[in-house]
Amino acid sequence: MAYIPLEILMRQSPSVYKLALAAAERANEINEGSKPLVQCTSKKVTSIAMQEFAEGHFSVEVKKEKKKK
């Protein structure tokens, strides 16, 4: 399994929770047949997705919600 330091991942994501959701979504896409965007020695889709995120191939979008009055 590839080791990707959390510090590198957190530079591109405002929250660990949103990072986990985005990586899980990308891992599912890879598992369903989408080609990986990076060459990785790991065959685990989660590790591949995290490597793609660390290299900047996809990012987490932050939507600002309007406060309800």
BALO-508634 format. One record per residue: residue number from 0; residue in one letter; chain; x, y, z of N, C-alpha, C in turn. Coordinates in nm, 4 decimals. Example, Ala and Ser with C-alpha at 12.3 -4.5 7.8 and 13.67 -1.06 7.14 Angstrom:
<rs>
0;a;A;1.3190;-0.5690;0.7800;1.2300;-0.4500;0.7800;1.3200;-0.3300;0.7800
1;s;A;1.2850;-0.2250;0.7080;1.3670;-0.1060;0.7140;1.2900;0.0030;0.7870
</rs>
This chain:
<rs>
0;m;A;0.0845;-0.1182;0.0000;0.0000;0.0000;0.0000;0.0889;0.1243;0.0000
1;a;A;0.0515;0.2172;-0.0807;0.1275;0.3415;-0.0913;0.1022;0.4294;0.0307
2;y;A;0.2082;0.4899;0.0799;0.1940;0.5813;0.1929;0.1922;0.7238;0.1399
3;i;A;0.0838;0.7937;0.1685;0.0706;0.9332;0.1288;0.0506;1.0140;0.2565
4;p;A;0.1440;1.1005;0.2910;0.1319;1.1781;0.4146;0.0053;1.2636;0.4172
5;l;A;-0.0592;1.2669;0.5307;-0.1815;1.3432;0.5485;-0.1582;1.4922;0.5232
6;e;A;-0.0394;1.5413;0.5538;-0.0083;1.6825;0.5328;-0.0205;1.7205;0.3846
7;i;A;0.0215;1.6312;0.2967;0.0114;1.6568;0.1531;-0.1349;1.6592;0.1104
8;l;A;-0.2132;1.5669;0.1612;-0.3543;1.5606;0.1250;-0.4318;1.6805;0.1779
9;m;A;-0.3972;1.7272;0.2967;-0.4709;1.8371;0.3589;-0.4395;1.9721;0.2936
10;r;A;-0.3331;1.9810;0.2154;-0.3037;2.1054;0.1426;-0.4108;2.1338;0.0382
11;q;A;-0.4746;2.0283;-0.0112;-0.5704;2.0429;-0.1189;-0.7153;2.0285;-0.0731
12;s;A;-0.7360;1.9947;0.0521;-0.8725;1.9737;0.1005;-0.8931;2.0474;0.2321
13;p;A;-1.0060;2.1157;0.2470;-1.0315;2.1879;0.3707;-1.0702;2.0968;0.4877
14;s;A;-1.1112;1.9732;0.4578;-1.1508;1.8850;0.5670;-1.1212;1.7392;0.5332
15;v;A;-1.0869;1.6636;0.6337;-1.0581;1.5217;0.6165;-1.1840;1.4480;0.5723
16;y;A;-1.2979;1.4886;0.6251;-1.4248;1.4251;0.5912;-1.4550;1.4408;0.4411
17;k;A;-1.4407;1.5602;0.3877;-1.4671;1.5839;0.2459;-1.3652;1.5117;0.1585
18;l;A;-1.2424;1.5041;0.2056;-1.1394;1.4296;0.1346;-1.1775;1.2824;0.1258
19;a;A;-1.2224;1.2254;0.2362;-1.2611;1.0840;0.2389;-1.3774;1.0569;0.1441
20;l;A;-1.4761;1.1459;0.1428;-1.5902;1.1287;0.0529;-1.5481;1.1367;-0.0942
21;a;A;-1.4645;1.2339;-0.1275;-1.4186;1.2499;-0.2654;-1.3334;1.1303;-0.3092
22;a;A;-1.2457;1.0841;-0.2222;-1.1607;0.9699;-0.2552;-1.2446;0.8426;-0.2704
23;a;A;-1.3449;0.8261;-0.1865;-1.4326;0.7090;-0.1968;-1.5103;0.7113;-0.3280
24;e;A;-1.5572;0.8289;-0.3665;-1.6300;0.8415;-0.4925;-1.5394;0.8074;-0.6107
25;r;A;-1.4175;0.8590;-0.6094;-1.3224;0.8311;-0.7176;-1.2829;0.6832;-0.7174
26;a;A;-1.2658;0.6238;-0.6001;-1.2319;0.4818;-0.5907;-1.3439;0.3962;-0.6512
27;n;A;-1.4681;0.4346;-0.6275;-1.5806;0.3624;-0.6877;-1.5785;0.3745;-0.8397
28;e;A;-1.5445;0.4931;-0.8905;-1.5352;0.5118;-1.0357;-1.4281;0.4195;-1.0944
29;i;A;-1.3130;0.4119;-1.0284;-1.2041;0.3253;-1.0750;-1.2481;0.1793;-1.0689
30;n;A;-1.3153;0.1429;-0.9619;-1.3622;0.0057;-0.9442;-1.4626;-0.0339;-1.0519
31;e;A;-1.5404;0.0628;-1.1007;-1.6406;0.0354;-1.2034;-1.5825;0.0371;-1.3448
32;g;A;-1.4528;0.0633;-1.3572;-1.3887;0.0527;-1.4869;-1.3211;0.1776;-1.5398
33;s;A;-1.3303;0.2888;-1.4698;-1.2623;0.4106;-1.5122;-1.1111;0.3904;-1.5022
34;k;A;-1.0373;0.4426;-1.5977;-0.8924;0.4256;-1.5967;-0.8292;0.5178;-1.4931
35;p;A;-0.7314;0.4682;-1.4180;-0.6588;0.5526;-1.3226;-0.5824;0.6637;-1.3943
36;l;A;-0.5721;0.7782;-1.3295;-0.5035;0.8935;-1.3869;-0.3551;0.8956;-1.3527
37;v;A;-0.3107;0.8023;-1.2701;-0.1695;0.7931;-1.2305;-0.1235;0.6484;-1.2424
38;q;A;0.0076;0.6329;-1.2519;0.0632;0.4984;-1.2453;0.1001;0.4732;-1.0999
39;c;A;0.0435;0.3694;-1.0442;0.0635;0.3397;-0.9032;0.0962;0.1916;-0.8897
40;t;A;0.1852;0.1589;-0.7990;0.2215;0.0189;-0.7797;0.1116;-0.0589;-0.7078
41;s;A;0.0248;0.0116;-0.6370;-0.0838;-0.0530;-0.5645;-0.1976;-0.0895;-0.6592
42;k;A;-0.2627;-0.1994;-0.6295;-0.3796;-0.2401;-0.7077;-0.5086;-0.2068;-0.6346
43;k;A;-0.4960;-0.1486;-0.5161;-0.6141;-0.1120;-0.4382;-0.6679;0.0209;-0.4896
44;v;A;-0.7984;0.0233;-0.5187;-0.8581;0.1419;-0.5786;-0.8541;0.2626;-0.4850
45;t;A;-0.8629;0.2399;-0.3559;-0.8565;0.3518;-0.2611;-0.7186;0.4165;-0.2634
46;s;A;-0.6146;0.3370;-0.2673;-0.4784;0.3908;-0.2731;-0.4558;0.4671;-0.4031
47;i;A;-0.5090;0.4151;-0.5122;-0.4957;0.4833;-0.6410;-0.5665;0.6178;-0.6366
48;a;A;-0.6876;0.6204;-0.5807;-0.7636;0.7457;-0.5712;-0.6898;0.8482;-0.4846
49;m;A;-0.6329;0.8045;-0.3733;-0.5592;0.8966;-0.2864;-0.4337;0.9487;-0.3565
50;q;A;-0.3673;0.8646;-0.4344;-0.2491;0.9080;-0.5099;-0.2893;1.0124;-0.6141
51;e;A;-0.4019;0.9902;-0.6822;-0.4513;1.0879;-0.7789;-0.4795;1.2214;-0.7110
52;f;A;-0.5410;1.2158;-0.5945;-0.5723;1.3377;-0.5207;-0.4445;1.4103;-0.4789
53;a;A;-0.3473;1.3354;-0.4289;-0.2208;1.3955;-0.3840;-0.1468;1.4631;-0.4996
54;e;A;-0.1597;1.4074;-0.6196;-0.0917;1.4649;-0.7361;-0.1748;1.5734;-0.8051
55;g;A;-0.2950;1.6001;-0.7530;-0.3749;1.7104;-0.8037;-0.4603;1.6795;-0.9254
56;h;A;-0.4886;1.5534;-0.9499;-0.5701;1.5173;-1.0658;-0.7189;1.5419;-1.0431
57;f;A;-0.7609;1.5491;-0.9190;-0.8970;1.5906;-0.8870;-0.8941;1.6611;-0.7531
58;s;A;-0.9976;1.7375;-0.7239;-0.9996;1.8145;-0.6000;-1.1380;1.8105;-0.5366
59;v;A;-1.1463;1.8643;-0.4181;-1.2714;1.8706;-0.3434;-1.3313;2.0089;-0.3636
60;e;A;-1.4573;2.0133;-0.4042;-1.5260;2.1411;-0.4187;-1.5962;2.1737;-0.2880
61;v;A;-1.5808;2.2973;-0.2460;-1.6459;2.3418;-0.1231;-1.7588;2.4361;-0.1609
62;k;A;-1.8788;2.3967;-0.1233;-1.9947;2.4812;-0.1514;-2.0314;2.5556;-0.0244
63;k;A;-2.0477;2.6842;-0.0359;-2.0884;2.7633;0.0785;-2.2417;2.7649;0.0835
64;e;A;-2.2924;2.7248;0.1963;-2.4371;2.7220;0.2117;-2.4858;2.8548;0.2696
65;k;A;-2.6019;2.8949;0.2242;-2.6607;3.0153;0.2779;-2.7241;2.9836;0.4124
66;k;A;-2.7049;3.0736;0.5060;-2.7644;3.0544;0.6374;-2.9133;3.0812;0.6306
67;k;A;-2.9893;2.9930;0.6929;-3.1352;3.0108;0.6966;-3.1712;3.1035;0.8103
68;k;A;-3.2658;3.1881;0.7836;-3.3094;3.2841;0.8871;-3.4366;3.2368;0.9513
</rs>
